[in-house]
Amino acid sequence: MSTLPALAFFPKFYNRRFRKLAAYFSDLEKIWSAEFEDLARAGIEAEVAHEFIVWRESRPLEYYKNIIEREGITTISINETDYPPLLKQITDPPHTLFIRGQMPRADQPTLAIVGTRRVTSYGRQICDELAGALARQGLVIVSGLAYGVDGIAHEATLKAGGITVAVLGTGVDRNTVYPTAHRVLAERIIDRGGAVISEYPPGFLATQYSFPARNRVIAGLSLGTLVIEAPTESGALITAKVALDYNREVMAVPHSATSLTGVGGNNLLKFGAHFITEPNDVLEALNLAAIAEETKKQTLANLLPIEEKILGALTREPKHIDEIILQIGLDSAATGSALTMMEIKGLIKNLGGMKYITAR
């Protein structure tokens, strides 16, 4: 095992100090065994350098390796070839990722979906529709496992049979995943081929700085960041800001001018964020329009005659099944069966009360 995962257990070598160490040590593996003089030359404060040496000598490397293996965790460090290339491009990448599950391949397009914990019914519907549709078109959905938009994005992706990655501000071991109510969701993400990841080691509990820090990882892993719903003070806006800093695309869903939870997204749109109302808007913003066109061709080519009629009758405005039957001129049994199959395919969405809208 590389020494960098063990180094992550020392809490004072994150971000700013690690960048100093990386600038000084051409071989990052030498940080673990560095003497006081070299640490000082690298710019590490004397008291921190002394504290690190005492801490390092208290336990062998094998101790940290055993913790990681016992929890079923794998690691990728920045000096290894399989470190995510997009994340490596940012100004302050984590030196190590702790992972449970399977990281997406480098050629799989990634999208961050973020937003408020206090999501409205409008935000919930939009997030569910966009995340599900984009997951079906092969995008890996990255979010933070929080309540609200994050959880909805993960759930919609799983429902669509897609891959999702949850980035935590805590350790990824089962007893530390936060929020605790989403620990079952974390296991489902892993079981369905996705991953739960963190720059923090097993056992690390949330701190005031760890969640804002994890937002840069969400943005750094992704080609772009989509803000679904966010008030003026929101972690989602922090993610959008760092995405801009990393020269990644920023997108937002428009909201009513009177929406308190939509102010953040509306302000992003004022300053040039991509205007998103449907999945194809995201694909175009990320220069993935070819995916949208191919998916559309395949979908249309495989439609049954009754499905074509139903899609022609539906819009983004809810329509009751009785209106659909009247418009397409078919019996209720055939229409109901077709609607069920189309919902399974992700072509339409059932809003309840026998009302439907198109999902695309």
Secondary structure, DSSP 8 states (H G I E B T S, - for coil): --SHHHHTTSTT-STHHHHHHHHH-SSGGGGTT--HHHHHHTT--HHHHHHHHHHHHHS-HHHHHHHHHHTT-EEEETTSTTS-HHHHTSSS--SEEEEEE----TTS-EEEEE--SS--HHHHHHHHHHHHHHHHTT-EEEE---TTHHHHHHHHHHHTT--EEEE-SS--STTT-SSGGGHHHHHHHHHTT-EEEESS-TT----TTHHHHHHHHHHHTSSEEEE-S--SS-HHHHHHHHHHHTT-EEEE----TT-GGGHHHHHHHHTT-EE-SSHHHHHHHTT-HHHHHHHHHHHHHT--HHHHHHHHH--SS-EEHHHHHHHHT--HHHHHHHHHHHHHTTSEEEEETTEEEE--
